[in-house]
Amino acid sequence: MAHYDLAIIGSGSGNSLITEHWDGRKVAIIDAGIFGGTCLNVGCIPTKMFVYPAQLAASVAEAKALGVSMSFDGADWAAMRERIFGRIDAISEAGKNYRAHELENVTLYTEHVRFVSRNELNTASGQSITADNFVIATGSRPLMPQVEGIDLPQVHTSDTIMRLDALPKRLVIIGGGYIASEFAAVFSALGSEVTQVNRSGALMRQQDADISAAFTQAASARWGVELNAGLQGIEQRDDSLVVRLQRDGQPLELETDVVLVATGRTPNTDALGVAELGFEMREDGSLVVDEYQRVVAGGLPVEGIFGLGDAANTEQLKHVANREARVVIHNLENPDAMRPMDRRAVPAAVFSNPQIAYVGATEAQARAEHGADAVLSVIQPFGSTAYGWAMEDSEGIVKLLAHRDTGLLLGAHIMGHESSLLIQPLIQAMATGLDVATMARGQFWIHPALSEVVENALLGLEIPAGASAPL
C-alpha cells in the first residue's frame, strides 16, 4: 500500500493542481489514457489547429463574391496532420516524462483505478493507493450508439478522426451538435464530400432557436445535411460503407468511405466505483459537487474528495475545467478559507462555419425564468454595419436578451465571422453586472469595425425607464 498527501485521477486540468504547495509532499497522478487529457490530445487544441486551415480554404468561395479570384488546389492532409500532432504529441510526452521522472515527490500511475473506500483506490494491477485528498478529474469519452456496424474500422469518433491516413473522399457525420458541426466544416472545406445526419429537425438545437435555425440554413448551403434521420446501422458493401437511416419513417441509405460518430461525450466516472460509495451522480453520469467542488454524498460534501472538469460538470468546456481547477487548488491549500466556484456567465463557442458564440440564457429559457413581458429581445444582422457591407455578409446575426426592468443582459448569441471574439465584451458585461444602456453609450465603439454590430444590437434594445447613460 502506498500513501499520498494528494491523489489526482486524470492528467488534463488535474495536472495543473500540482503547485509549489506540494513540494516535499507525496502526490500521485493517475491516468490510463494519453497524458494531458482531452483538450490537448483529441479536443480543443488539435481541432482548432484543423479549423484554421479549413477557414483559409473556405475563404476562396467568400472571395469570389467580392470580385477576388482565388483557387483552392487541395489540402496536404498528411502534412497538416503531422504538423499538428508532431507538436501536440511532443507536449504530451514531455508532460508525462516530467511528472514520471523529474519530480521526486510525484508518482505517475498509467493504469485504471477504482475506489474501494472513500480513502483507498485499487489499480488494475492490484496495487493499493490511499491518500489524504483525492481529486477526480477523469474527463469524458465519445458516446457511441449501440447499432450494427458501429465497430467497423472505418467508423471513427472525434478521438480518432484527426489521425486518418488520408482525407476521405466521402464522409458521413452522425450528430447535430458542436463536435459534429465543427468537423463538418473542416472536412467539407478541405475537400471531402460531407453529409451531416441529425435525428432532429435542426442542427445545434441546444442553441437559441433563432441561432439554431440560422445555422441549419447556413450549414445546408455548405455541405449535405439530412434532418429527422435516425441511425439504424452501418455495413460494409464492396468498397463502400453504407449508413442505414430512417428519415420521417422511411428508410434511407448513404454510401460513404468513412463515418464519424459525434453524438456527444459521456463522463469517465462509470468505472471508478463512485456510485457504490454513495457519491451523487447526475443523469449523464457526472459527479454532483458543491460550490467548493467537493463531491457530494447524501446531500453532504465528502471531505477530502473533489471533482472537476467533464467528470463533475455538464458544460464539458476546458475554460470551465480550468477555473474549477483554480478553485480546487485554493481549497486544497486553504481548507479553512475555501472559495466557491463562480458559475455566472459561462460562455462557449462553436468553431464551425459559420462560427457561433453564446453566453447566458436562450430566449425560451429567459422567458420561462423571468416571464415573457420582462424579456427584451433584438436581432442585429452583421450586414447592417459598414464592415458587414465590406464582407457582403448576409448570414451573421447578433441576438441579445435583456431584462426590461433592470437593463441587465440575460443572454447573448452570435453567429458569424469571429463570433468568439465579438462576444467577449458581452461576457464581461454579464459577469460584472454592466447594464445595456451603460455598455452601449458609456464607451467608444470603433468605426467601422465589425464590433459595431454589437453596439447596434445593444442600442436596439429598449433602454429601461429611468436608466441613465452617457449620450
C-alpha positions in Angstrom: 0.0 0.0 0.0 1.3 3.5 -1.0 0.0 6.5 0.9 -0.1 10.1 -0.6 -1.0 13.5 0.5 -2.8 14.0 -2.7 -4.0 11.6 -5.4 -5.3 13.1 -8.7 -7.2 10.9 -11.1 -6.8 12.4 -14.6 -4.0 14.4 -16.2 -5.9 17.1 -18.1 -6.8 20.1 -15.9 -6.0 17.8 -13.0 -2.3 18.1 -14.0 -2.3 21.8 -13.0 -3.2 21.0 -9.4 0.4 20.1 -8.5 1.7 23.5 -7.4 4.7 24.5 -5.2 2.4 23.9 -2.2 3.0 20.1 -2.7 6.8 20.3 -2.9 8.1 17.9 -0.3 4.7 16.2 -0.1 3.8 12.9 -1.8 1.5 13.3 -4.9 0.1 10.6 -7.1 -1.3 11.4 -10.6 -3.2 8.6 -12.3 -4.2 8.3 -15.9 -4.6 5.2 -18.1 -5.0 7.3 -21.3 -2.9 9.8 -23.2 -1.2 12.2 -20.8 -2.6 15.7 -20.9 -6.3 14.9 -21.3 -9.0 15.5 -23.9 -8.3 19.2 -24.7 -4.7 18.8 -25.6 -4.8 15.4 -27.4 -8.2 15.0 -29.0 -10.2 18.1 -28.3 -9.9 21.8 -28.3 -6.4 22.3 -29.4 -6.0 19.9 -32.4 -9.5 20.5 -33.7 -8.8 24.3 -33.8 -5.5 23.6 -35.5 -7.5 22.0 -38.2 -10.2 24.7 -38.2 -7.8 27.5 -39.1 -6.5 26.0 -42.4 -10.1 24.9 -43.2 -11.1 28.6 -42.8 -8.4 29.6 -45.3 -9.7 27.0 -47.8 -13.3 28.2 -47.3 -12.3 31.8 -47.9 -12.0 31.1 -51.6 -15.8 30.9 -52.0 -16.2 34.1 -50.0 -13.6 36.0 -52.0 -15.4 35.2 -55.3 -18.5 37.2 -54.1 -16.2 40.2 -53.6 -14.6 40.1 -57.0 -11.4 38.4 -56.0 -10.2 35.4 -57.9 -8.6 32.7 -55.7 -8.3 29.0 -56.1 -8.1 26.1 -53.7 -5.9 23.3 -55.1 -6.4 20.8 -52.3 -5.1 20.0 -48.9 -2.0 18.1 -48.0 -3.7 16.2 -45.2 -0.7 14.2 -44.2 1.5 17.3 -43.8 -1.3 19.0 -41.9 -1.7 16.1 -39.6 2.0 15.8 -38.9 2.4 19.5 -38.2 -0.4 19.3 -35.7 0.3 16.1 -33.9 4.1 16.5 -34.2 3.6 19.4 -31.8 0.9 18.0 -29.6 2.4 14.6 -29.1 5.7 16.1 -28.1 3.9 18.3 -25.5 2.0 15.2 -24.1 5.2 13.1 -23.9 7.2 15.9 -22.3 4.5 16.4 -19.7 4.4 12.7 -18.9 8.1 12.4 -18.6 8.2 15.5 -16.3 5.7 14.0 -13.9 7.1 10.5 -14.1 10.8 11.1 -13.9 11.7 14.7 -12.9 9.7 15.3 -9.8 10.8 13.2 -6.8 7.6 13.7 -4.9 5.3 12.8 -7.7 4.4 9.2 -8.8 2.7 8.6 -12.1 0.4 5.6 -12.5 -0.6 4.7 -16.1 -3.4 2.3 -15.4 -7.1 2.3 -14.4 -8.1 2.7 -10.8 -11.2 2.1 -8.8 -12.3 3.3 -5.4 -12.7 0.6 -2.8 -13.4 3.0 0.0 -13.5 6.8 0.4 -9.8 6.9 1.1 -8.4 4.0 -1.0 -8.0 3.1 -4.6 -7.1 -0.1 -6.3 -5.2 -0.1 -9.6 -5.8 -2.6 -12.4 -2.6 -4.4 -11.5 -3.6 -4.8 -7.9 -1.8 -2.0 -6.1 -3.4 -0.1 -3.3 -3.3 3.7 -3.1 -4.5 5.7 -0.1 -4.5 9.5 0.2 -5.5 12.3 2.5 -7.1 14.1 -0.5 -8.4 12.9 -3.9 -9.4 14.9 -7.0 -11.5 13.2 -9.6 -10.7 14.8 -13.0 -11.2 11.8 -15.3 -12.7 13.7 -18.3 -15.0 12.1 -20.8 -15.1 9.9 -23.8 -17.2 9.7 -27.0 -20.8 8.4 -26.6 -21.4 5.6 -29.1 -24.9 4.5 -30.2 -25.4 0.7 -30.0 -26.2 -0.2 -33.6 -25.0 -2.8 -36.0 -21.6 -1.9 -37.6 -20.5 0.7 -35.0 -17.3 -1.3 -34.5 -16.2 -1.3 -38.2 -12.7 0.1 -38.6 -13.9 2.9 -40.9 -16.2 4.2 -38.1 -14.5 6.9 -36.1 -15.0 9.3 -33.2 -13.6 12.7 -32.5 -10.8 10.9 -30.7 -9.6 9.1 -33.9 -10.9 11.0 -36.9 -8.0 13.5 -36.9 -5.4 10.7 -37.2 -6.7 9.4 -40.6 -4.0 8.5 -43.1 -5.7 10.4 -45.8 -8.5 12.9 -46.4 -11.6 10.9 -47.1 -13.4 11.4 -50.4 -16.8 10.9 -48.7 -17.6 11.4 -45.0 -20.9 10.9 -43.2 -21.1 12.6 -39.8 -23.7 11.4 -37.3 -24.7 14.2 -34.9 -26.1 17.7 -34.9 -24.1 19.3 -32.1 -20.9 21.3 -31.9 -18.4 18.5 -32.4 -20.3 17.2 -35.5 -20.7 20.7 -36.9 -17.1 21.7 -36.4 -15.8 18.6 -38.2 -18.4 19.0 -41.0 -17.0 22.5 -41.6 -13.4 21.3 -41.5 -13.7 18.3 -43.8 -16.0 19.9 -46.3 -13.7 23.0 -46.6 -10.7 20.7 -47.2 -12.4 18.8 -50.0 -14.4 15.9 -48.6 -18.0 15.3 -49.7 -19.7 15.7 -46.3 -23.2 14.7 -45.2 -24.2 15.6 -41.7 -27.0 13.4 -40.3 -29.2 14.6 -37.4 -32.1 12.8 -35.8 -34.0 16.1 -35.1 -35.2 18.8 -37.4 -32.4 21.3 -36.8 -28.7 21.5 -36.2 -27.3 22.9 -32.9 -30.6 22.5 -31.1 -29.1 23.4 -27.8 -28.6 26.9 -29.1 -31.2 29.7 -29.0 -33.9 28.8 -31.6 -33.1 31.7 -33.9 -29.4 30.7 -33.9 -30.2 27.1 -34.5 -32.4 27.9 -37.5 -29.9 30.3 -39.0 -27.1 27.8 -38.6 -29.0 25.0 -40.1 -29.7 27.1 -43.1 -26.1 28.2 -43.4 -24.7 24.7 -43.0 -27.1 23.3 -45.6 -25.6 25.7 -48.1 -22.1 24.4 -47.4 -22.4 20.7 -47.0 -25.0 18.0 -47.2 -27.5 17.9 -44.3 -30.0 15.1 -43.6 -32.5 16.1 -40.8 -35.0 14.0 -39.0 -32.9 10.9 -39.8 -32.1 8.3 -37.2 -29.1 5.9 -37.4 -30.2 2.3 -37.9 -26.9 0.7 -38.7 -23.7 0.7 -40.7 -22.5 -2.1 -43.0 -19.7 -2.8 -45.5 -20.8 -3.3 -49.1 -18.0 -3.9 -51.6 -15.6 -0.9 -51.3 -18.1 1.4 -49.5 -19.7 1.8 -46.2 -23.5 2.1 -46.2 -25.1 4.1 -43.5 -28.7 3.0 -42.9 -31.0 5.7 -41.7 -34.7 6.1 -41.1 -36.0 9.6 -42.1 -39.6 10.5 -41.4 -40.5 6.8 -41.1 -38.9 5.9 -44.5 -35.6 4.0 -45.0 -32.6 6.0 -46.4 -29.1 4.7 -47.3 -26.0 6.8 -47.7 -22.8 5.5 -49.3 -19.5 6.7 -47.8 -15.9 5.9 -47.2 -15.7 7.0 -43.6 -18.2 7.6 -40.8 -17.7 10.0 -37.9 -20.0 9.4 -34.9 -20.2 12.6 -32.9 -23.3 12.2 -30.8 -21.9 13.5 -27.6 -19.5 12.6 -24.8 -20.0 10.8 -21.5 -18.1 11.3 -18.3 -15.4 8.7 -17.4 -16.9 8.0 -13.9 -18.7 4.7 -14.5 -15.7 2.5 -13.8 -14.4 4.4 -10.7 -16.7 2.7 -8.2 -18.0 6.1 -7.1 -21.7 5.1 -7.3 -21.1 2.2 -4.9 -19.7 4.7 -2.4 -22.9 6.7 -2.5 -21.5 9.7 -4.4 -24.3 11.6 -6.0 -24.4 11.4 -9.8 -26.4 13.4 -12.4 -28.4 11.5 -15.1 -25.5 12.0 -17.6 -23.0 10.2 -15.2 -21.2 13.3 -13.9 -20.5 13.8 -10.2 -22.5 16.2 -8.2 -20.2 18.7 -6.4 -20.9 21.5 -4.0 -19.9 25.2 -4.6 -16.4 24.4 -3.4 -16.0 21.5 -5.9 -16.3 18.8 -3.1 -18.0 15.6 -4.2 -21.5 15.2 -2.6 -22.9 12.1 -1.0 -26.3 12.0 0.8 -26.7 15.7 0.3 -23.4 16.5 2.2 -19.9 17.2 0.9 -17.4 14.4 1.2 -14.3 15.8 3.0 -11.1 15.4 1.1 -12.6 14.4 -2.3 -13.0 17.0 -5.0 -14.3 16.7 -8.6 -13.7 18.9 -11.7 -14.0 19.1 -15.4 -16.1 16.8 -17.6 -16.3 14.3 -14.7 -18.1 16.8 -12.5 -19.9 19.4 -14.6 -22.3 19.5 -17.5 -20.7 22.1 -19.6 -17.8 20.0 -20.9 -15.7 23.1 -21.6 -12.0 23.5 -21.0 -12.2 27.0 -19.7 -14.7 25.8 -17.1 -12.4 23.0 -16.0 -9.5 25.4 -15.7 -11.5 27.7 -13.4 -12.7 24.7 -11.4 -9.0 23.6 -11.1 -8.0 27.0 -9.7 -10.9 26.8 -7.2 -9.7 23.2 -6.2 -6.1 24.4 -5.9 -7.1 27.1 -3.5 -9.4 24.9 -1.4 -6.9 22.1 -1.1 -4.3 24.6 0.1 -6.6 26.6 2.3 -9.2 24.2 3.8 -10.2 26.7 6.4 -10.8 29.6 3.9 -12.3 27.9 0.9 -13.6 29.8 -2.1 -16.7 28.9 -4.1 -16.8 28.3 -7.8 -18.4 31.2 -9.7 -20.6 29.8 -12.5 -22.1 33.1 -13.7 -21.9 33.9 -17.4 -20.3 30.7 -18.7 -19.6 31.2 -22.4 -18.9 28.8 -25.2 -18.0 28.9 -28.9 -18.6 26.6 -31.8 -15.8 26.8 -34.4 -17.8 25.7 -37.3 -18.6 27.7 -40.5 -20.3 30.0 -39.6 -18.9 30.3 -36.1 -21.2 30.5 -33.1 -20.6 32.0 -29.6 -23.0 32.3 -26.7 -23.4 33.2 -23.1 -26.4 33.1 -20.7 -30.0 32.2 -21.4 -31.7 31.4 -24.7 -34.9 33.3 -25.3 -37.0 30.4 -24.2 -35.1 30.0 -21.0 -35.2 33.7 -20.2 -38.9 33.9 -20.8 -39.5 30.8 -18.7 -37.5 32.3 -15.8 -38.5 35.9 -15.9 -41.8 36.0 -17.8 -42.4 36.9 -21.4 -43.2 40.5 -20.7 -39.9 41.0 -18.8 -37.6 39.9 -21.6 -36.4 42.3 -24.3 -35.0 40.7 -27.5 -33.2 42.1 -30.5 -31.6 40.5 -33.6 -29.0 42.6 -35.4 -27.6 41.4 -38.8 -23.9 41.7 -39.5 -24.9 43.2 -42.8 -26.4 46.2 -41.1 -22.9 47.6 -40.4 -20.2 49.1 -42.6 -17.9 46.2 -42.1 -20.7 43.8 -42.8 -21.2 45.6 -46.1 -17.5 45.2 -46.9 -17.9 41.5 -46.3 -21.2 41.2 -48.2 -22.4 39.3 -45.1 -25.9 38.0 -45.4 -25.8 35.4 -42.6 -24.2 36.8 -39.5 -26.5 37.9 -36.6 -26.3 39.1 -33.0 -29.2 38.3 -30.7 -29.3 39.9 -27.3 -31.7 39.4 -24.4 -32.1 41.8 -21.6 -34.4 42.3 -18.6 -36.9 45.1 -19.2 -36.7 46.5 -15.6 -33.0 46.2 -14.8 -31.5 46.6 -18.2 -29.1 43.7 -17.5 -28.2 41.2 -20.2 -29.8 37.8 -19.8 -28.2 36.2 -22.8 -26.1 36.9 -25.9 -25.9 34.8 -29.0 -23.8 35.5 -32.1 -23.4 33.6 -35.3 -20.9 34.7 -37.9 -17.4 35.9 -38.5 -15.2 35.8 -35.4 -18.2 35.4 -33.1 -15.9 34.0 -30.4 -14.1 37.4 -30.3 -17.2 39.6 -30.7 -18.9 38.1 -27.7 -16.2 38.8 -25.1 -17.4 42.3 -24.0 -20.9 40.9 -23.6 -19.5 38.1 -21.3 -17.7 40.8 -19.3 -20.9 42.9 -19.0 -22.8 39.9 -17.7 -20.1 38.9 -15.3 -19.8 42.4 -13.9 -23.4 43.5 -13.9 -23.0 46.2 -16.5 -26.4 47.3 -17.8 -27.2 47.6 -21.5 -27.6 51.3 -21.6 -24.2 52.0 -20.0 -22.5 49.4 -22.2 -23.9 50.9 -25.3 -23.2 54.6 -24.6 -20.6 54.5 -21.9 -17.6 53.7 -24.1 -16.4 54.3 -27.6 -17.0 51.7 -30.3 -14.5 51.7 -33.1 -16.0 52.6 -36.5 -16.2 50.8 -38.9 -15.1 47.7 -37.0 -17.3 44.6 -37.1 -17.9 45.1 -33.3 -20.3 47.9 -34.3 -22.8 45.1 -34.8 -22.7 44.5 -31.0 -23.1 48.2 -30.3 -26.1 48.4 -32.7 -27.7 45.4 -31.1 -27.4 47.0 -27.6 -28.9 50.2 -28.9 -31.7 48.1 -30.5 -32.8 47.0 -27.0 -35.3 49.4 -25.4 -33.4 51.3 -22.6 -35.3 50.8 -19.4 -37.2 53.8 -18.0 -35.1 55.7 -15.6 -31.8 54.2 -16.7 -29.0 56.7 -17.1 -26.3 56.5 -19.6 -23.9 59.0 -21.4 -25.1 60.4 -24.7 
